[in-house]
Amino acid sequence: MTLLTETKRILRQNNIRPKKGLGQHFLIDEQVVKQIISAAELSRDDVVLEIGAGIGILTTQLVPLVAKVMAIEIDPNLINILHQELAGYNNVLVIKDDILKVKLAELFKGEGKVKVIANLPYYIVTPVITHLLQAKENFSTLILMVQKEVGERICAPPGTKEYGALSVFAQYHSRIELICQVSRECFSPQPKVDSVVLRLDILDTPAISVNNEQFFFKVVKGAFSKRRKMLINAISDIGISKDRLAEVLVEARIDLKRRGETLSLEEFGRVSDLLREMTGY
Protein backbone atom coordinates (compact mmCIF):
# COMPACT_ATOMS: atom_id res chain seq x y z
CA MET A 1 0.00 0.00 0.00
CA THR A 2 1.40 3.39 -1.00
CA LEU A 3 1.62 6.27 1.45
CA LEU A 4 -0.97 8.16 -0.59
CA THR A 5 -3.40 5.25 -0.36
CA GLU A 6 -2.68 4.81 3.35
CA THR A 7 -3.13 8.53 4.04
CA LYS A 8 -6.44 8.66 2.20
CA ARG A 9 -7.63 5.53 4.05
CA ILE A 10 -6.80 6.95 7.47
CA LEU A 11 -8.39 10.32 6.75
CA ARG A 12 -11.50 8.73 5.23
CA GLN A 13 -12.00 6.30 8.11
CA ASN A 14 -11.76 9.12 10.60
CA ASN A 15 -13.81 11.56 8.53
CA ILE A 16 -10.96 14.08 8.50
CA ARG A 17 -10.37 16.82 5.98
CA PRO A 18 -6.98 18.58 6.03
CA LYS A 19 -7.24 22.01 7.65
CA LYS A 20 -5.86 24.77 5.49
CA GLY A 21 -5.62 27.07 8.50
CA LEU A 22 -3.16 24.69 10.16
CA GLY A 23 -1.13 24.22 6.98
CA GLN A 24 -1.90 20.49 6.87
CA HIS A 25 -0.15 18.84 3.94
CA PHE A 26 0.65 15.18 4.55
CA LEU A 27 3.89 13.70 3.23
CA ILE A 28 3.15 10.79 0.86
CA ASP A 29 6.54 10.13 -0.73
CA GLU A 30 8.32 7.10 0.72
CA GLN A 31 11.70 8.14 -0.65
CA VAL A 32 11.52 11.49 1.15
CA VAL A 33 10.59 9.71 4.39
CA LYS A 34 13.69 7.52 3.99
CA GLN A 35 15.89 10.56 3.31
CA ILE A 36 14.61 12.32 6.43
CA ILE A 37 15.28 9.28 8.61
CA SER A 38 18.70 8.71 7.02
CA ALA A 39 19.68 12.36 7.56
CA ALA A 40 18.91 12.07 11.29
CA GLU A 41 21.46 9.23 11.70
CA LEU A 42 19.34 7.62 14.38
CA SER A 43 20.51 5.12 16.98
CA ARG A 44 18.71 2.98 19.56
CA ASP A 45 19.76 5.43 22.29
CA ASP A 46 18.23 8.52 20.65
CA VAL A 47 15.29 10.51 21.91
CA VAL A 48 13.40 12.22 19.08
CA LEU A 49 11.00 15.13 19.16
CA GLU A 50 8.68 15.04 16.16
CA ILE A 51 6.88 18.32 15.53
CA GLY A 52 3.64 18.09 13.59
CA ALA A 53 3.21 14.32 13.77
CA GLY A 54 0.01 14.47 11.71
CA ILE A 55 -1.44 10.99 11.22
CA GLY A 56 1.77 9.21 12.20
CA ILE A 57 3.19 8.32 8.79
CA LEU A 58 6.70 9.30 9.87
CA THR A 59 6.17 8.53 13.57
CA THR A 60 5.53 4.84 12.92
CA GLN A 61 8.82 4.68 11.03
CA LEU A 62 10.74 6.35 13.85
CA VAL A 63 9.60 4.44 16.94
CA PRO A 64 11.23 1.08 16.06
CA LEU A 65 14.59 2.84 15.55
CA VAL A 66 15.04 4.90 18.73
CA ALA A 67 14.67 4.82 22.50
CA LYS A 68 11.79 7.28 22.61
CA VAL A 69 9.68 9.51 20.37
CA MET A 70 7.83 12.57 21.63
CA ALA A 71 5.23 13.35 18.98
CA ILE A 72 3.68 16.82 19.19
CA GLU A 73 0.49 17.62 17.32
CA ILE A 74 -1.86 20.58 17.76
CA ASP A 75 -4.96 19.20 16.01
CA PRO A 76 -7.13 17.20 18.47
CA ASN A 77 -8.65 15.17 15.64
CA LEU A 78 -5.21 14.00 14.55
CA ILE A 79 -4.27 13.23 18.16
CA ASN A 80 -6.98 10.56 18.16
CA ILE A 81 -5.56 9.07 14.97
CA LEU A 82 -2.04 9.07 16.41
CA HIS A 83 -3.20 7.13 19.45
CA GLN A 84 -4.79 4.56 17.14
CA GLU A 85 -1.81 4.23 14.80
CA LEU A 86 0.74 4.04 17.63
CA ALA A 87 -1.21 1.83 20.01
CA GLY A 88 1.28 -1.01 19.63
CA TYR A 89 4.30 0.97 20.81
CA ASN A 90 5.37 1.73 24.38
CA ASN A 91 8.22 4.14 23.57
CA VAL A 92 6.17 7.00 22.15
CA LEU A 93 4.58 9.93 23.95
CA VAL A 94 1.83 11.76 22.03
CA ILE A 95 1.49 15.38 23.12
CA LYS A 96 -1.38 17.67 22.14
CA ASP A 97 0.15 21.12 22.22
CA ASP A 98 1.41 24.08 20.26
CA ILE A 99 5.19 23.71 19.93
CA LEU A 100 5.60 27.45 20.40
CA LYS A 101 4.03 27.18 23.86
CA VAL A 102 5.98 24.13 25.00
CA LYS A 103 8.59 24.72 27.70
CA LEU A 104 11.28 22.65 26.06
CA ALA A 105 13.71 22.50 28.97
CA GLU A 106 10.97 21.01 31.19
CA LEU A 107 9.85 18.54 28.52
CA PHE A 108 13.34 17.14 28.02
CA LYS A 109 14.50 17.16 31.64
CA GLY A 110 16.71 14.11 32.12
CA GLU A 111 16.58 13.09 28.46
CA GLY A 112 20.01 14.37 27.36
CA LYS A 113 20.46 15.81 23.87
CA VAL A 114 17.35 15.33 21.73
CA LYS A 115 17.05 15.14 17.94
CA VAL A 116 14.23 17.04 16.26
CA ILE A 117 12.41 15.93 13.14
CA ALA A 118 9.76 18.32 11.87
CA ASN A 119 7.60 18.97 8.84
CA LEU A 120 6.82 22.58 9.63
CA PRO A 121 3.68 24.37 8.42
CA TYR A 122 4.82 27.25 6.26
CA TYR A 123 3.14 29.95 8.32
CA ILE A 124 5.11 29.22 11.52
CA VAL A 125 8.53 28.17 10.20
CA THR A 126 10.51 31.19 11.42
CA PRO A 127 8.93 31.30 14.93
CA VAL A 128 9.50 27.56 15.41
CA ILE A 129 13.13 27.67 14.29
CA THR A 130 13.70 30.64 16.59
CA HIS A 131 12.00 28.80 19.47
CA LEU A 132 14.16 25.71 18.94
CA LEU A 133 17.46 27.54 18.57
CA GLN A 134 16.78 29.65 21.64
CA ALA A 135 16.60 26.34 23.52
CA LYS A 136 19.51 24.80 21.62
CA GLU A 137 21.15 23.34 24.73
CA ASN A 138 18.46 20.63 24.59
CA PHE A 139 19.24 19.53 21.03
CA SER A 140 22.00 17.94 18.98
CA THR A 141 20.41 17.95 15.51
CA LEU A 142 17.37 19.45 13.81
CA ILE A 143 15.97 17.82 10.66
CA LEU A 144 13.52 20.33 9.24
CA MET A 145 11.28 20.22 6.20
CA VAL A 146 10.49 23.81 5.31
CA GLN A 147 9.21 25.86 2.41
CA LYS A 148 11.93 26.07 -0.25
CA GLU A 149 12.06 29.87 -0.05
CA VAL A 150 12.64 29.74 3.71
CA GLY A 151 15.25 27.01 3.31
CA GLU A 152 17.13 29.20 0.85
CA ARG A 153 17.04 32.07 3.37
CA ILE A 154 18.41 29.88 6.14
CA CYS A 155 21.33 28.68 3.98
CA ALA A 156 22.00 31.98 2.15
CA PRO A 157 25.50 33.48 2.09
CA PRO A 158 26.17 37.22 2.48
CA GLY A 159 25.51 39.37 -0.55
CA THR A 160 22.51 37.42 -1.82
CA LYS A 161 18.91 38.59 -1.86
CA GLU A 162 17.91 35.66 0.38
CA TYR A 163 20.45 36.54 3.10
CA GLY A 164 18.83 38.11 6.13
CA ALA A 165 18.41 38.07 9.89
CA LEU A 166 17.16 34.46 9.83
CA SER A 167 20.28 33.42 7.89
CA VAL A 168 22.56 35.03 10.48
CA PHE A 169 20.58 33.60 13.41
CA ALA A 170 20.60 30.03 12.09
CA GLN A 171 24.21 30.11 10.94
CA TYR A 172 25.34 31.59 14.26
CA HIS A 173 23.87 28.67 16.19
CA SER A 174 24.27 25.72 13.80
CA ARG A 175 26.05 24.10 10.90
CA ILE A 176 23.53 23.76 8.06
CA GLU A 177 23.28 21.14 5.32
CA LEU A 178 20.73 20.89 2.52
CA ILE A 179 19.58 17.27 2.47
CA CYS A 180 17.14 17.23 -0.46
CA GLN A 181 14.60 19.11 -2.51
CA VAL A 182 10.97 18.07 -2.03
CA SER A 183 8.41 18.66 -4.77
CA ARG A 184 4.94 19.87 -3.87
CA GLU A 185 3.73 16.64 -5.51
CA CYS A 186 5.12 14.73 -2.51
CA PHE A 187 2.24 15.98 -0.33
CA SER A 188 -1.50 15.46 -0.10
CA PRO A 189 -3.16 17.86 -0.51
CA GLN A 190 -0.52 19.58 -2.63
CA PRO A 191 0.75 22.93 -1.32
CA LYS A 192 1.42 25.77 -3.73
CA VAL A 193 5.18 25.68 -3.18
CA ASP A 194 8.04 23.19 -3.08
CA SER A 195 9.99 22.33 0.07
CA VAL A 196 13.48 21.35 1.18
CA VAL A 197 14.84 19.20 3.99
CA LEU A 198 17.62 20.78 6.04
CA ARG A 199 19.89 19.36 8.71
CA LEU A 200 21.01 21.79 11.40
CA ASP A 201 23.75 20.49 13.68
CA ILE A 202 23.81 22.57 16.84
CA LEU A 203 27.23 24.08 17.49
CA ASP A 204 28.77 23.54 20.94
CA THR A 205 29.95 27.14 20.73
CA PRO A 206 28.48 29.75 18.35
CA ALA A 207 30.03 30.21 14.91
CA ILE A 208 31.60 33.47 16.08
CA SER A 209 32.47 34.96 19.46
CA VAL A 210 30.70 38.18 20.46
CA ASN A 211 30.78 40.19 23.67
CA ASN A 212 27.01 40.37 24.00
CA GLU A 213 24.77 38.02 22.03
CA GLN A 214 21.58 40.01 22.62
CA PHE A 215 23.19 43.21 21.36
CA PHE A 216 24.70 41.36 18.38
CA PHE A 217 21.25 40.29 17.20
CA LYS A 218 19.87 43.77 17.85
CA VAL A 219 22.43 45.14 15.40
CA VAL A 220 21.67 42.38 12.89
CA LYS A 221 17.93 42.98 13.12
CA GLY A 222 18.43 46.71 12.66
CA ALA A 223 20.63 46.18 9.62
CA PHE A 224 18.04 44.03 7.87
CA SER A 225 14.99 46.03 8.89
CA LYS A 226 16.13 48.64 6.35
CA ARG A 227 18.09 46.34 4.06
CA ARG A 228 18.12 48.66 1.04
CA LYS A 229 19.88 51.36 3.06
CA MET A 230 23.58 51.55 3.75
CA LEU A 231 24.47 50.03 7.12
CA ILE A 232 25.34 53.42 8.64
CA ASN A 233 21.78 54.59 7.94
CA ALA A 234 20.06 51.31 8.75
CA ILE A 235 21.38 51.21 12.32
CA SER A 236 21.33 54.95 12.94
CA ASP A 237 18.82 54.53 15.79
CA ILE A 238 21.24 52.38 17.81
CA GLY A 239 21.88 55.29 20.14
CA ILE A 240 24.96 57.11 18.83
CA SER A 241 25.58 59.79 16.22
CA LYS A 242 26.35 59.06 12.59
CA ASP A 243 29.83 60.45 13.01
CA ARG A 244 30.59 57.97 15.76
CA LEU A 245 28.92 55.20 13.75
CA ALA A 246 31.26 56.02 10.91
CA GLU A 247 34.21 55.74 13.29
CA VAL A 248 33.03 52.30 14.38
CA LEU A 249 32.61 51.05 10.81
CA VAL A 250 36.05 52.31 9.83
CA GLU A 251 37.61 50.63 12.86
CA ALA A 252 35.72 47.43 12.00
CA ARG A 253 37.10 47.65 8.45
CA ILE A 254 33.64 48.08 6.91
CA ASP A 255 33.25 50.38 3.89
CA LEU A 256 30.77 53.13 4.78
CA LYS A 257 28.80 52.47 1.58
CA ARG A 258 28.09 48.83 2.35
CA ARG A 259 24.63 47.51 3.13
CA GLY A 260 23.97 45.14 5.99
CA GLU A 261 23.05 42.35 3.57
CA THR A 262 26.71 42.17 2.46
CA LEU A 263 28.21 41.65 5.94
CA SER A 264 29.43 38.24 7.07
CA LEU A 265 28.79 36.93 10.59
CA GLU A 266 32.35 37.90 11.52
CA GLU A 267 31.85 41.45 10.27
CA PHE A 268 28.57 41.82 12.14
CA GLY A 269 30.42 40.56 15.21
CA ARG A 270 33.16 43.20 14.92
CA VAL A 271 30.62 45.98 14.44
CA SER A 272 28.41 44.91 17.34
CA ASP A 273 31.35 44.53 19.75
CA LEU A 274 32.67 48.00 18.93
CA LEU A 275 29.20 49.55 19.13
CA ARG A 276 28.59 47.90 22.49
CA GLU A 277 31.81 49.34 23.86
CA MET A 278 30.77 52.76 22.67
CA THR A 279 27.14 52.64 23.87
CA GLY A 280 27.78 50.80 27.13
CA TYR A 281 24.94 48.37 26.36
JONOR-V959953 format. One record per residue. RES is the residue in three letters. PHI is phi in whole degrees, -180 to 180 (999 if undefined). PSI is psi as a letter, one per 20 degrees, with the letter a starting at -180 (* if undefined). Layout:
# JONOR-V959953
res=RES phi=PHI psi=PSI
res=RES phi=PHI psi=PSI
This chain:
# JONOR-V959953
res=MET phi=999 psi=p
res=THR phi=-75 psi=r
res=LEU phi=-63 psi=h
res=LEU phi=-64 psi=g
res=THR phi=-62 psi=g
res=GLU phi=-64 psi=g
res=THR phi=-63 psi=g
res=LYS phi=-63 psi=h
res=ARG phi=-63 psi=g
res=ILE phi=-63 psi=g
res=LEU phi=-67 psi=h
res=ARG phi=-67 psi=g
res=GLN phi=-64 psi=h
res=ASN phi=-101 psi=j
res=ASN phi=54 psi=l
res=ILE phi=-110 psi=p
res=ARG phi=-115 psi=p
res=PRO phi=-55 psi=p
res=LYS phi=-94 psi=o
res=LYS phi=-62 psi=h
res=GLY phi=-65 psi=h
res=LEU phi=-101 psi=j
res=GLY phi=63 psi=k
res=GLN phi=-83 psi=o
res=HIS phi=-134 psi=o
res=PHE phi=-89 psi=p
res=LEU phi=-70 psi=p
res=ILE phi=-127 psi=j
res=ASP phi=-105 psi=o
res=GLU phi=-65 psi=h
res=GLN phi=-66 psi=h
res=VAL phi=-66 psi=g
res=VAL phi=-57 psi=g
res=LYS phi=-63 psi=h
res=GLN phi=-67 psi=h
res=ILE phi=-64 psi=g
res=ILE phi=-65 psi=g
res=SER phi=-63 psi=g
res=ALA phi=-64 psi=h
res=ALA phi=-77 psi=i
res=GLU phi=48 psi=m
res=LEU phi=-78 psi=q
res=SER phi=-131 psi=r
res=ARG phi=-65 psi=i
res=ASP phi=-90 psi=i
res=ASP phi=-75 psi=q
res=VAL phi=-109 psi=p
res=VAL phi=-120 psi=p
res=LEU phi=-101 psi=o
res=GLU phi=-104 psi=p
res=ILE phi=-102 psi=p
res=GLY phi=76 psi=l
res=ALA phi=-69 psi=i
res=GLY phi=63 psi=c
res=ILE phi=-104 psi=j
res=GLY phi=88 psi=j
res=ILE phi=-58 psi=g
res=LEU phi=-81 psi=h
res=THR phi=-57 psi=g
res=THR phi=-66 psi=h
res=GLN phi=-82 psi=h
res=LEU phi=-81 psi=g
res=VAL phi=-60 psi=h
res=PRO phi=-73 psi=i
res=LEU phi=-100 psi=i
res=VAL phi=-131 psi=r
res=ALA phi=-72 psi=h
res=LYS phi=-159 psi=q
res=VAL phi=-121 psi=p
res=MET phi=-106 psi=o
res=ALA phi=-105 psi=o
res=ILE phi=-100 psi=p
res=GLU phi=-146 psi=p
res=ILE phi=-92 psi=h
res=ASP phi=-84 psi=o
res=PRO phi=-62 psi=h
res=ASN phi=-66 psi=h
res=LEU phi=-76 psi=h
res=ILE phi=-58 psi=g
res=ASN phi=-61 psi=g
res=ILE phi=-65 psi=g
res=LEU phi=-59 psi=g
res=HIS phi=-62 psi=h
res=GLN phi=-68 psi=g
res=GLU phi=-71 psi=h
res=LEU phi=-109 psi=j
res=ALA phi=-59 psi=h
res=GLY phi=-85 psi=j
res=TYR phi=-114 psi=q
res=ASN phi=-111 psi=j
res=ASN phi=-115 psi=k
res=VAL phi=-131 psi=p
res=LEU phi=-116 psi=o
res=VAL phi=-92 psi=p
res=ILE phi=-123 psi=p
res=LYS phi=-90 psi=o
res=ASP phi=-169 psi=r
res=ASP phi=-93 psi=p
res=ILE phi=-56 psi=h
res=LEU phi=-72 psi=i
res=LYS phi=-104 psi=i
res=VAL phi=-78 psi=p
res=LYS phi=-84 psi=n
res=LEU phi=-63 psi=g
res=ALA phi=-61 psi=h
res=GLU phi=-72 psi=h
res=LEU phi=-63 psi=h
res=PHE phi=-100 psi=j
res=LYS phi=-57 psi=p
res=GLY phi=85 psi=j
res=GLU phi=-92 psi=i
res=GLY phi=77 psi=a
res=LYS phi=-76 psi=p
res=VAL phi=-103 psi=q
res=LYS phi=-100 psi=q
res=VAL phi=-109 psi=p
res=ILE phi=-128 psi=p
res=ALA phi=-147 psi=p
res=ASN phi=-106 psi=n
res=LEU phi=-86 psi=p
res=PRO phi=-57 psi=p
res=TYR phi=-60 psi=h
res=TYR phi=-77 psi=i
res=ILE phi=-125 psi=j
res=VAL phi=-58 psi=g
res=THR phi=-63 psi=g
res=PRO phi=-60 psi=h
res=VAL phi=-69 psi=g
res=ILE phi=-61 psi=g
res=THR phi=-61 psi=g
res=HIS phi=-59 psi=g
res=LEU phi=-69 psi=g
res=LEU phi=-72 psi=h
res=GLN phi=-72 psi=i
res=ALA phi=-115 psi=k
res=LYS phi=-63 psi=h
res=GLU phi=-63 psi=i
res=ASN phi=-89 psi=i
res=PHE phi=-124 psi=q
res=SER phi=-107 psi=h
res=THR phi=-147 psi=q
res=LEU phi=-117 psi=p
res=ILE phi=-108 psi=o
res=LEU phi=-122 psi=p
res=MET phi=-97 psi=p
res=VAL phi=-136 psi=r
res=GLN phi=-54 psi=p
res=LYS phi=-53 psi=g
res=GLU phi=-61 psi=g
res=VAL phi=-70 psi=g
res=GLY phi=-59 psi=h
res=GLU phi=-66 psi=h
res=ARG phi=-67 psi=g
res=ILE phi=-63 psi=h
res=CYS phi=-88 psi=i
res=ALA phi=-61 psi=p
res=PRO phi=-86 psi=r
res=PRO phi=-57 psi=q
res=GLY phi=88 psi=j
res=THR phi=-105 psi=q
res=LYS phi=-69 psi=h
res=GLU phi=-80 psi=h
res=TYR phi=-66 psi=p
res=GLY phi=-160 psi=a
res=ALA phi=-62 psi=h
res=LEU phi=-65 psi=h
res=SER phi=-59 psi=g
res=VAL phi=-62 psi=g
res=PHE phi=-61 psi=g
res=ALA phi=-67 psi=g
res=GLN phi=-74 psi=h
res=TYR phi=-68 psi=h
res=HIS phi=-96 psi=i
res=SER phi=-150 psi=r
res=ARG phi=-99 psi=p
res=ILE phi=-112 psi=p
res=GLU phi=-133 psi=p
res=LEU phi=-81 psi=o
res=ILE phi=-86 psi=g
res=CYS phi=-165 psi=r
res=GLN phi=-89 psi=q
res=VAL phi=-130 psi=o
res=SER phi=-68 psi=q
res=ARG phi=-60 psi=h
res=GLU phi=-72 psi=i
res=CYS phi=-86 psi=j
res=PHE phi=-126 psi=q
res=SER phi=-136 psi=p
res=PRO phi=-67 psi=q
res=GLN phi=-71 psi=p
res=PRO phi=-76 psi=r
res=LYS phi=-89 psi=i
res=VAL phi=-133 psi=r
res=ASP phi=-85 psi=r
res=SER phi=-129 psi=r
res=VAL phi=-139 psi=q
res=VAL phi=-108 psi=p
res=LEU phi=-116 psi=q
res=ARG phi=-114 psi=p
res=LEU phi=-113 psi=o
res=ASP phi=-92 psi=o
res=ILE phi=-68 psi=p
res=LEU phi=-79 psi=p
res=ASP phi=-62 psi=h
res=THR phi=-128 psi=q
res=PRO phi=-56 psi=r
res=ALA phi=-60 psi=h
res=ILE phi=-134 psi=r
res=SER phi=-100 psi=p
res=VAL phi=-129 psi=q
res=ASN phi=-72 psi=h
res=ASN phi=-148 psi=o
res=GLU phi=-63 psi=g
res=GLN phi=-61 psi=g
res=PHE phi=-69 psi=h
res=PHE phi=-54 psi=g
res=PHE phi=-73 psi=h
res=LYS phi=-64 psi=g
res=VAL phi=-65 psi=g
res=VAL phi=-60 psi=g
res=LYS phi=-61 psi=g
res=GLY phi=-63 psi=g
res=ALA phi=-63 psi=h
res=PHE phi=-92 psi=i
res=SER phi=-70 psi=h
res=LYS phi=-132 psi=m
res=ARG phi=-66 psi=h
res=ARG phi=-83 psi=i
res=LYS phi=-93 psi=q
res=MET phi=-62 psi=q
res=LEU phi=-54 psi=g
res=ILE phi=-62 psi=h
res=ASN phi=-88 psi=h
res=ALA phi=-66 psi=h
res=ILE phi=-110 psi=k
res=SER phi=-68 psi=i
res=ASP phi=-95 psi=j
res=ILE phi=-72 psi=i
res=GLY phi=120 psi=j
res=ILE phi=-135 psi=r
res=SER phi=-70 psi=r
res=LYS phi=-64 psi=h
res=ASP phi=-62 psi=g
res=ARG phi=-72 psi=h
res=LEU phi=-59 psi=g
res=ALA phi=-60 psi=g
res=GLU phi=-61 psi=g
res=VAL phi=-63 psi=g
res=LEU phi=-64 psi=h
res=VAL phi=-63 psi=g
res=GLU phi=-64 psi=h
res=ALA phi=-84 psi=j
res=ARG phi=63 psi=l
res=ILE phi=-113 psi=p
res=ASP phi=-59 psi=p
res=LEU phi=-66 psi=i
res=LYS phi=-92 psi=i
res=ARG phi=-76 psi=q
res=ARG phi=-93 psi=q
res=GLY phi=-59 psi=h
res=GLU phi=-66 psi=i
res=THR phi=-100 psi=i
res=LEU phi=-83 psi=p
res=SER phi=-78 psi=r
res=LEU phi=-59 psi=g
res=GLU phi=-62 psi=g
res=GLU phi=-69 psi=g
res=PHE phi=-60 psi=h
res=GLY phi=-63 psi=g
res=ARG phi=-63 psi=g
res=VAL phi=-63 psi=g
res=SER phi=-65 psi=h
res=ASP phi=-64 psi=g
res=LEU phi=-69 psi=h
res=LEU phi=-65 psi=h
res=ARG phi=-64 psi=g
res=GLU phi=-61 psi=h
res=MET phi=-79 psi=h
res=THR phi=-91 psi=i
res=GLY phi=73 psi=k
res=TYR phi=-60 psi=*
